[in-house]
Amino acid sequence: MGTTNHLRRRWLTVAGVAAAALTATLFSSGVQVVDDTGSVVASGDPVIIERDDQRIWSVARFQPGTTAQIRFDLAHRGPLPVRVTDVAASRSREDVACGWRIDDTRVLDARGPAVADGVSVTDGVQLGTGDQLSVVVTGTFVGDADCLRRAAARPTLLVDVEVVGTTRRQRIEPPQVLGWSTDPARTAARWATIPVAPRVGTAA
């Protein structure tokens, strides 16, 4: 009886270690932003500042109906292949009533995977070791001219990645940040003196 219990405990220990290793492998596989890549494109002349998070923030004028784009490179990370299936602005993914609403995310350039330029990320893009993608996230400023009560920004994005049939949302930080305000110059001057930490990802 003692031998049976010992073998059962040993089997449970081995199974637990194997499960932990598999979980670690799954969560270490995903995507990462390539440093020093990307840009923000918006109508007018966005005011550009470098903040204490060492990223470039471009503050565009909030004009409903105009568009703005965030461009950056993503690289595969970890031991397992992944499939990128979506990019979103927030966890809720609800329609934006006043602000910047993502309309489309497309591949600008693929280095490694067999993906044609212009393909929508929502079609699913497979990435393996050494693969990279340049993507462009296009969104529209929505609401009415007087709806914006304070300046806002999108310093983080959520990427849906599928690993071995399991989809999870991964937070990324593009090297360049899109911000918007009814008075970009004033907002940029204020943000230049306000630390980003500890809260990155909310309106300021």
Accessible surface in RSA format (square Angstrom, percent):
REM  Atomic radii and reference values for relative SASA: ProtOr
REM  Chains: A
REM  Algorithm: Lee & Richards
REM  Probe-radius: 1.40
REM  Slices: 20
REM RES _ NUM      All-atoms   Total-Side   Main-Chain    Non-polar    All polar
REM                ABS   REL    ABS   REL    ABS   REL    ABS   REL    ABS   REL
RES MET A   1   184.47  95.5 140.87  93.2  43.61 103.8 122.67 104.3  61.80  81.9
RES GLY A   2    51.99  64.1   0.00   N/A  51.99  64.1  39.25 107.7  12.74  28.5
RES THR A   3    98.44  70.0  89.99  91.2   8.44  20.1  57.81  77.7  40.62  61.4
RES THR A   4    67.94  48.3  65.86  66.8   2.08   5.0  36.97  49.7  30.97  46.8
RES ASN A   5    51.70  35.7  50.90  49.2   0.79   1.9   8.26  19.9  43.44  42.0
RES HIS A   6    95.61  52.3  95.41  66.3   0.19   0.5  66.81  68.9  28.79  33.5
RES LEU A   7   104.85  58.4 101.05  72.3   3.80   9.6 101.24  71.1   3.62   9.7
RES ARG A   8   130.66  54.9 124.11  63.3   6.55  15.6  52.39  71.6  78.26  47.4
RES ARG A   9   142.75  59.9 140.30  71.5   2.45   5.8  69.70  95.3  73.05  44.3
RES ARG A  10   155.63  65.3 150.09  76.5   5.54  13.2  36.38  49.7 119.25  72.3
RES TRP A  11   167.40  67.2 162.85  78.8   4.55  10.7 136.62  72.8  30.78  49.9
RES LEU A  12   100.76  56.1  92.57  66.2   8.20  20.6  92.95  65.3   7.81  21.0
RES THR A  13    87.74  62.4  77.93  79.0   9.81  23.4  61.32  82.4  26.42  39.9
RES VAL A  14    91.27  60.1  88.56  80.2   2.71   6.5  90.65  78.8   0.62   1.7
RES ALA A  15    37.67  34.6  26.87  41.5  10.79  24.6  33.90  47.7   3.77  10.0
RES GLY A  16    39.05  48.2   0.00   N/A  39.05  48.2  33.41  91.7   5.64  12.6
RES VAL A  17    99.39  65.4  95.02  86.0   4.37  10.5  98.03  85.2   1.36   3.7
RES ALA A  18    58.40  53.7  47.41  73.2  10.99  25.0  54.38  76.6   4.02  10.7
RES ALA A  19    58.33  53.6  50.70  78.2   7.62  17.3  57.09  80.4   1.24   3.3
RES ALA A  20    63.25  58.2  50.33  77.7  12.92  29.4  58.44  82.3   4.82  12.8
RES ALA A  21    56.95  52.4  46.97  72.5   9.98  22.7  55.51  78.2   1.44   3.8
RES LEU A  22   106.90  59.5 102.52  73.3   4.38  11.0 106.36  74.7   0.55   1.5
RES THR A  23    69.11  49.2  69.11  70.1   0.00   0.0  43.29  58.1  25.82  39.0
RES ALA A  24    61.49  56.5  50.10  77.3  11.40  25.9  58.53  82.4   2.97   7.9
RES THR A  25    42.41  30.2  39.26  39.8   3.14   7.5  17.38  23.3  25.03  37.8
RES LEU A  26    38.07  21.2  37.96  27.2   0.11   0.3  37.96  26.7   0.11   0.3
RES PHE A  27   120.30  60.2 112.05  69.4   8.25  21.5 112.16  68.0   8.14  23.3
RES SER A  28    50.86  43.0  41.15  54.9   9.71  22.4  44.33  94.4   6.53   9.1
RES SER A  29     0.00   0.0   0.00   0.0   0.00   0.0   0.00   0.0   0.00   0.0
RES GLY A  30     0.00   0.0   0.00   N/A   0.00   0.0   0.00   0.0   0.00   0.0
RES VAL A  31     0.12   0.1   0.00   0.0   0.12   0.3   0.00   0.0   0.12   0.3
RES GLN A  32    84.87  47.5  81.25  59.4   3.62   8.6  19.33  41.2  65.54  49.7
RES VAL A  33    29.51  19.4  12.42  11.2  17.09  41.2  12.42  10.8  17.09  46.3
RES VAL A  34    37.76  24.8  33.39  30.2   4.37  10.5  37.76  32.8   0.00   0.0
RES ASP A  35   115.67  81.0 102.81 102.3  12.86  30.4  27.38  64.4  88.29  88.1
RES ASP A  36   144.93 101.5 104.90 104.4  40.04  94.7  39.67  93.4 105.26 105.0
RES THR A  37    28.02  19.9  19.78  20.1   8.24  19.6  26.65  35.8   1.37   2.1
RES GLY A  38    29.94  36.9   0.00   N/A  29.94  36.9   6.59  18.1  23.35  52.3
RES SER A  39    39.96  33.8  39.96  53.3   0.00   0.0  31.34  66.7   8.62  12.1
RES VAL A  40    20.65  13.6   0.00   0.0  20.65  49.8   0.00   0.0  20.65  56.0
RES VAL A  41    68.08  44.8  64.24  58.2   3.84   9.3  67.17  58.4   0.91   2.5
RES ALA A  42    16.48  15.1   0.64   1.0  15.83  36.0   3.84   5.4  12.64  33.5
RES SER A  43    54.48  46.0  36.76  49.1  17.72  40.8  44.52  94.8   9.96  13.9
RES GLY A  44    65.18  80.4   0.00   N/A  65.18  80.4  40.44 111.0  24.74  55.4
RES ASP A  45   138.54  97.0 113.22 112.7  25.32  59.9  35.57  83.7 102.97 102.7
RES PRO A  46    33.38  24.3  19.54  17.8  13.85  50.3  20.61  17.0  12.77  79.4
RES VAL A  47    49.38  32.5  45.24  41.0   4.14  10.0  49.38  42.9   0.00   0.0
RES ILE A  48   112.14  63.8  86.37  64.3  25.77  62.1  86.37  62.2  25.77  69.9
RES ILE A  49    26.11  14.9  19.77  14.7   6.33  15.3  26.11  18.8   0.00   0.0
RES GLU A  50   106.21  61.0  77.39  58.5  28.82  68.6  23.33  45.1  82.88  67.7
RES ARG A  51    12.66   5.3   5.73   2.9   6.92  16.5   4.56   6.2   8.09   4.9
RES ASP A  52    81.47  57.1  52.99  52.7  28.48  67.3  43.73 102.9  37.74  37.6
RES ASP A  53    41.56  29.1  17.25  17.2  24.32  57.5  27.35  64.4  14.21  14.2
RES GLN A  54   135.04  75.5 113.31  82.8  21.73  51.7  55.02 117.1  80.02  60.7
RES ARG A  55    21.86   9.2  20.17  10.3   1.69   4.0  19.88  27.2   1.98   1.2
RES ILE A  56    53.88  30.7  53.77  40.1   0.11   0.3  53.77  38.7   0.11   0.3
RES TRP A  57     8.63   3.5   8.63   4.2   0.00   0.0   8.63   4.6   0.00   0.0
RES SER A  58     3.51   3.0   3.51   4.7   0.00   0.0   0.69   1.5   2.82   3.9
RES VAL A  59     0.03   0.0   0.03   0.0   0.00   0.0   0.03   0.0   0.00   0.0
RES ALA A  60     1.11   1.0   0.89   1.4   0.22   0.5   1.11   1.6   0.00   0.0
RES ARG A  61   118.40  49.7 113.18  57.7   5.23  12.4  33.52  45.8  84.88  51.4
RES PHE A  62    10.02   5.0   0.18   0.1   9.84  25.6   0.18   0.1   9.84  28.2
RES GLN A  63    82.85  46.3  81.54  59.6   1.31   3.1  18.77  39.9  64.08  48.6
RES PRO A  64    47.23  34.4  23.56  21.5  23.67  86.0  24.01  19.8  23.23 144.4
RES GLY A  65    61.33  75.6   0.00   N/A  61.33  75.6  33.23  91.2  28.10  62.9
RES THR A  66    38.53  27.4  33.25  33.7   5.28  12.6  38.48  51.7   0.06   0.1
RES THR A  67    69.21  49.2  62.59  63.5   6.62  15.8  31.76  42.7  37.45  56.6
RES ALA A  68     1.08   1.0   0.00   0.0   1.08   2.5   1.08   1.5   0.00   0.0
RES GLN A  69    41.58  23.3  41.58  30.4   0.00   0.0   6.09  13.0  35.49  26.9
RES ILE A  70     0.21   0.1   0.21   0.2   0.00   0.0   0.21   0.1   0.00   0.0
RES ARG A  71    83.52  35.1  82.36  42.0   1.15   2.7  10.63  14.5  72.88  44.2
RES PHE A  72     2.39   1.2   0.00   0.0   2.39   6.2   0.88   0.5   1.51   4.3
RES ASP A  73    23.63  16.6  23.63  23.5   0.00   0.0   0.00   0.0  23.63  23.6
RES LEU A  74     0.91   0.5   0.91   0.7   0.00   0.0   0.91   0.6   0.00   0.0
RES ALA A  75    11.79  10.8  11.79  18.2   0.00   0.0  11.79  16.6   0.00   0.0
RES HIS A  76    17.80   9.7   3.96   2.7  13.85  35.4   0.66   0.7  17.14  19.9
RES ARG A  77    79.55  33.4  75.80  38.6   3.76   9.0  38.69  52.9  40.87  24.8
RES GLY A  78    30.84  38.0   0.00   N/A  30.84  38.0  13.83  38.0  17.01  38.1
RES PRO A  79    86.67  63.2  54.39  49.6  32.28 117.3  65.18  53.8  21.50 133.6
RES LEU A  80    43.68  24.3  43.57  31.2   0.10   0.3  43.68  30.7   0.00   0.0
RES PRO A  81    73.56  53.6  69.07  63.0   4.48  16.3  69.27  57.2   4.29  26.7
RES VAL A  82     0.54   0.4   0.00   0.0   0.54   1.3   0.54   0.5   0.00   0.0
RES ARG A  83    85.61  35.9  85.52  43.6   0.09   0.2  17.83  24.4  67.78  41.1
RES VAL A  84     0.99   0.7   0.99   0.9   0.00   0.0   0.99   0.9   0.00   0.0
RES THR A  85    28.22  20.1  23.79  24.1   4.42  10.5  18.94  25.4   9.27  14.0
RES ASP A  86    39.19  27.5  39.16  39.0   0.03   0.1   5.75  13.5  33.45  33.4
RES VAL A  87     5.94   3.9   0.40   0.4   5.55  13.4   0.40   0.3   5.55  15.0
RES ALA A  88    10.88  10.0   8.75  13.5   2.13   4.9  10.88  15.3   0.00   0.0
RES ALA A  89    17.35  15.9  11.13  17.2   6.22  14.1  11.13  15.7   6.22  16.5
RES SER A  90    40.46  34.2  35.10  46.8   5.35  12.3  29.17  62.1  11.28  15.8
RES ARG A  91   131.83  55.3 121.59  62.0  10.24  24.4  66.81  91.3  65.01  39.4
RES SER A  92    75.21  63.6  43.01  57.4  32.20  74.2  41.94  89.3  33.27  46.6
RES ARG A  93    71.92  30.2  37.57  19.1  34.35  81.8  41.62  56.9  30.30  18.4
RES GLU A  94   131.54  75.5 113.56  85.9  17.98  42.8  40.62  78.6  90.92  74.2
RES ASP A  95   132.53  92.8 106.44 105.9  26.09  61.7  33.24  78.2  99.29  99.0
RES VAL A  96    50.31  33.1  38.59  34.9  11.72  28.2  42.63  37.0   7.68  20.8
RES ALA A  97    91.82  84.4  66.28 102.3  25.54  58.1  76.30 107.5  15.52  41.1
RES CYS A  98    42.19  31.9  20.91  23.3  21.28  50.0  19.45  49.3  22.74  24.5
RES GLY A  99     2.67   3.3   0.00   N/A   2.67   3.3   2.67   7.3   0.00   0.0
RES TRP A 100     5.97   2.4   0.08   0.0   5.89  13.8   0.08   0.0   5.89   9.6
RES ARG A 101    87.10  36.6  86.68  44.2   0.42   1.0  20.42  27.9  66.68  40.4
RES ILE A 102    39.67  22.6  18.24  13.6  21.43  51.7  18.24  13.1  21.43  58.2
RES ASP A 103    73.31  51.4  36.51  36.3  36.81  87.0  29.53  69.5  43.78  43.7
RES ASP A 104    46.38  32.5  41.04  40.8   5.34  12.6  22.13  52.1  24.25  24.2
RES THR A 105     6.55   4.7   3.16   3.2   3.39   8.1   1.71   2.3   4.84   7.3
RES ARG A 106    96.24  40.4  96.13  49.0   0.10   0.2  28.78  39.3  67.46  40.9
RES VAL A 107     1.44   0.9   0.00   0.0   1.44   3.5   0.00   0.0   1.44   3.9
RES LEU A 108    74.54  41.5  62.24  44.5  12.30  30.9  63.22  44.4  11.32  30.5
RES ASP A 109    55.51  38.9  55.51  55.2   0.00   0.0  17.78  41.8  37.73  37.6
RES ALA A 110    22.35  20.6   1.94   3.0  20.41  46.4   1.94   2.7  20.41  54.1
RES ARG A 111    91.31  38.3  82.68  42.1   8.63  20.6  73.36 100.3  17.96  10.9
RES GLY A 112    65.36  80.6   0.00   N/A  65.36  80.6  23.34  64.1  42.02  94.1
RES PRO A 113    19.49  14.2   3.61   3.3  15.88  57.7  11.35   9.4   8.14  50.6
RES ALA A 114   114.98 105.7  68.22 105.3  46.75 106.4  82.20 115.8  32.78  86.8
RES VAL A 115    31.64  20.8  13.54  12.3  18.10  43.6  18.44  16.0  13.20  35.8
RES ALA A 116    68.94  63.4  53.44  82.5  15.50  35.3  62.99  88.7   5.95  15.8
RES ASP A 117    96.58  67.7  70.80  70.5  25.78  61.0  28.77  67.7  67.81  67.6
RES GLY A 118    37.65  46.4   0.00   N/A  37.65  46.4  29.12  79.9   8.53  19.1
RES VAL A 119    43.22  28.4  37.90  34.3   5.32  12.8  42.96  37.3   0.26   0.7
RES SER A 120    12.55  10.6  12.21  16.3   0.33   0.8   8.68  18.5   3.87   5.4
RES VAL A 121     0.68   0.4   0.68   0.6   0.00   0.0   0.68   0.6   0.00   0.0
RES THR A 122    85.04  60.5  61.34  62.2  23.70  56.5  46.10  61.9  38.94  58.9
RES ASP A 123    96.03  67.3  73.24  72.9  22.79  53.9  23.57  55.5  72.46  72.3
RES GLY A 124    19.52  24.1   0.00   N/A  19.52  24.1   0.18   0.5  19.34  43.3
RES VAL A 125     0.79   0.5   0.17   0.2   0.62   1.5   0.79   0.7   0.00   0.0
RES GLN A 126    96.62  54.0  91.01  66.5   5.62  13.4  53.22 113.3  43.40  32.9
RES LEU A 127     0.11   0.1   0.00   0.0   0.11   0.3   0.11   0.1   0.00   0.0
RES GLY A 128    19.13  23.6   0.00   N/A  19.13  23.6  17.57  48.2   1.56   3.5
RES THR A 129   122.03  86.8  95.42  96.7  26.61  63.4  75.20 101.0  46.83  70.8
RES GLY A 130    67.74  83.5   0.00   N/A  67.74  83.5  41.58 114.1  26.16  58.6
RES ASP A 131    23.41  16.4  22.83  22.7   0.58   1.4   0.02   0.1  23.39  23.3
RES GLN A 132    54.56  30.5  54.56  39.9   0.00   0.0   3.70   7.9  50.86  38.6
RES LEU A 133     0.30   0.2   0.30   0.2   0.00   0.0   0.30   0.2   0.00   0.0
RES SER A 134    15.52  13.1  15.52  20.7   0.00   0.0   7.67  16.3   7.85  11.0
RES VAL A 135     0.99   0.6   0.98   0.9   0.01   0.0   0.98   0.8   0.01   0.0
RES VAL A 136    14.02   9.2  13.47  12.2   0.55   1.3  13.47  11.7   0.55   1.5
RES VAL A 137     0.00   0.0   0.00   0.0   0.00   0.0   0.00   0.0   0.00   0.0
RES THR A 138    30.81  21.9  30.81  31.2   0.00   0.0  22.77  30.6   8.04  12.2
RES GLY A 139     0.00   0.0   0.00   N/A   0.00   0.0   0.00   0.0   0.00   0.0
RES THR A 140    21.78  15.5  21.78  22.1   0.00   0.0  13.63  18.3   8.15  12.3
RES PHE A 141     1.96   1.0   1.53   0.9   0.43   1.1   1.53   0.9   0.43   1.2
RES VAL A 142    20.12  13.2  17.10  15.5   3.02   7.3  20.12  17.5   0.00   0.0
RES GLY A 143    38.70  47.7   0.00   N/A  38.70  47.7  14.28  39.2  24.41  54.7
RES ASP A 144    87.96  61.6  82.56  82.2   5.40  12.8  43.84 103.2  44.12  44.0
RES ALA A 145    75.26  69.2  58.80  90.7  16.46  37.4  59.96  84.4  15.31  40.5
RES ASP A 146   109.83  76.9 101.23 100.8   8.60  20.3  32.86  77.3  76.97  76.8
RES CYS A 147    29.64  22.4  14.70  16.4  14.94  35.1  19.67  49.8   9.97  10.8
RES LEU A 148    28.95  16.1  12.45   8.9  16.50  41.5  12.98   9.1  15.97  43.0
RES ARG A 149   207.05  86.9 169.89  86.6  37.16  88.5  74.01 101.1 133.04  80.6
RES ARG A 150   155.18  65.2 142.78  72.8  12.40  29.5  58.35  79.7  96.83  58.7
RES ALA A 151     8.07   7.4   1.67   2.6   6.40  14.6   1.74   2.4   6.33  16.8
RES ALA A 152    15.56  14.3  15.56  24.0   0.00   0.0  15.56  21.9   0.00   0.0
RES ALA A 153     5.27   4.8   0.92   1.4   4.35   9.9   0.92   1.3   4.35  11.5
RES ARG A 154    46.99  19.7  46.70  23.8   0.28   0.7   0.00   0.0  46.99  28.5
RES PRO A 155     0.92   0.7   0.92   0.8   0.00   0.0   0.92   0.8   0.00   0.0
RES THR A 156     4.60   3.3   4.47   4.5   0.13   0.3   1.84   2.5   2.76   4.2
RES LEU A 157     0.48   0.3   0.00   0.0   0.48   1.2   0.48   0.3   0.00   0.0
RES LEU A 158     2.72   1.5   2.72   1.9   0.00   0.0   2.72   1.9   0.00   0.0
RES VAL A 159     0.00   0.0   0.00   0.0   0.00   0.0   0.00   0.0   0.00   0.0
RES ASP A 160    17.91  12.5  17.91  17.8   0.00   0.0   0.13   0.3  17.78  17.7
RES VAL A 161     0.00   0.0   0.00   0.0   0.00   0.0   0.00   0.0   0.00   0.0
RES GLU A 162    52.07  29.9  49.24  37.3   2.83   6.7   2.92   5.7  49.15  40.1
RES VAL A 163     3.60   2.4   3.33   3.0   0.27   0.6   3.60   3.1   0.00   0.0
RES VAL A 164   112.54  74.1  77.52  70.2  35.02  84.4  90.94  79.0  21.60  58.6
RES GLY A 165    67.02  82.7   0.00   N/A  67.02  82.7  30.21  82.9  36.82  82.5
RES THR A 166    77.91  55.4  73.58  74.6   4.33  10.3  51.36  69.0  26.55  40.1
RES THR A 167    74.46  53.0  47.25  47.9  27.21  64.9  33.88  45.5  40.58  61.3
RES ARG A 168    46.22  19.4  39.42  20.1   6.79  16.2  32.46  44.4  13.76   8.3
RES ARG A 169   105.34  44.2  81.10  41.3  24.24  57.7  16.05  21.9  89.28  54.1
RES GLN A 170    18.23  10.2  15.21  11.1   3.02   7.2  12.99  27.7   5.23   4.0
RES ARG A 171   129.44  54.3 105.00  53.5  24.43  58.2  44.80  61.2  84.64  51.3
RES ILE A 172     8.01   4.6   2.79   2.1   5.21  12.6   8.01   5.8   0.00   0.0
RES GLU A 173    88.83  51.0  77.10  58.3  11.73  27.9  19.46  37.6  69.37  56.6
RES PRO A 174     0.70   0.5   0.70   0.6   0.00   0.0   0.70   0.6   0.00   0.0
RES PRO A 175    22.97  16.7  16.83  15.3   6.15  22.3  20.14  16.6   2.83  17.6
RES GLN A 176    42.59  23.8  41.54  30.4   1.05   2.5   3.17   6.7  39.43  29.9
RES VAL A 177     0.25   0.2   0.07   0.1   0.18   0.4   0.25   0.2   0.00   0.0
RES LEU A 178     0.00   0.0   0.00   0.0   0.00   0.0   0.00   0.0   0.00   0.0
RES GLY A 179     0.20   0.2   0.00   N/A   0.20   0.2   0.18   0.5   0.01   0.0
RES TRP A 180    10.42   4.2  10.42   5.0   0.00   0.0  10.07   5.4   0.35   0.6
RES SER A 181     5.21   4.4   5.09   6.8   0.12   0.3   0.12   0.3   5.09   7.1
RES THR A 182    73.56  52.3  61.28  62.1  12.27  29.3  33.73  45.3  39.83  60.2
RES ASP A 183    63.94  44.8  63.44  63.1   0.49   1.2  22.76  53.6  41.18  41.1
RES PRO A 184     7.45   5.4   7.45   6.8   0.00   0.0   7.45   6.2   0.00   0.0
RES ALA A 185    64.11  58.9  56.75  87.6   7.36  16.7  57.79  81.4   6.32  16.7
RES ARG A 186   176.53  74.1 168.08  85.7   8.45  20.1  48.79  66.7 127.74  77.4
RES THR A 187     5.13   3.6   5.13   5.2   0.00   0.0   0.00   0.0   5.13   7.8
RES ALA A 188     2.07   1.9   2.07   3.2   0.00   0.0   2.07   2.9   0.00   0.0
RES ALA A 189    67.18  61.8  51.34  79.2  15.84  36.0  60.40  85.1   6.78  18.0
RES ARG A 190    98.15  41.2  91.41  46.6   6.74  16.1  59.12  80.8  39.04  23.7
RES TRP A 191     0.66   0.3   0.10   0.1   0.56   1.3   0.04   0.0   0.62   1.0
RES ALA A 192    57.59  52.9  27.84  43.0  29.74  67.7  27.84  39.2  29.74  78.8
RES THR A 193   111.17  79.1  78.93  80.0  32.24  76.8  74.09  99.5  37.08  56.1
RES ILE A 194    68.66  39.1  64.71  48.2   3.96   9.5  65.76  47.4   2.91   7.9
RES PRO A 195    87.80  64.0  75.78  69.1  12.03  43.7  78.13  64.5   9.67  60.1
RES VAL A 196     9.99   6.6   3.24   2.9   6.75  16.3   6.43   5.6   3.56   9.6
RES ALA A 197    67.40  62.0  56.42  87.1  10.98  25.0  56.79  80.0  10.61  28.1
RES PRO A 198   134.66  98.1 104.11  94.9  30.55 111.0 108.26  89.4  26.39 164.0
RES ARG A 199   168.76  70.9 152.03  77.5  16.73  39.8  63.95  87.4 104.81  63.5
RES VAL A 200    50.00  32.9  24.59  22.3  25.41  61.2  26.06  22.6  23.94  64.9
RES GLY A 201    23.06  28.4   0.00   N/A  23.06  28.4   3.61   9.9  19.46  43.6
RES THR A 202    59.11  42.0  44.37  45.0  14.74  35.1  42.28  56.8  16.83  25.4
RES ALA A 203    32.62  30.0  14.98  23.1  17.63  40.1  15.28  21.5  17.33  45.9
RES ALA A 204    44.24  40.7  21.47  33.1  22.77  51.8  43.94  61.9   0.30   0.8
END  Absolute sums over single chains surface
CHAIN  1 A    10835.4       8498.0       2337.4       6055.2       4780.2
END  Absolute sums over all chains
TOTAL         10835.4       8498.0       2337.4       6055.2       4780.2
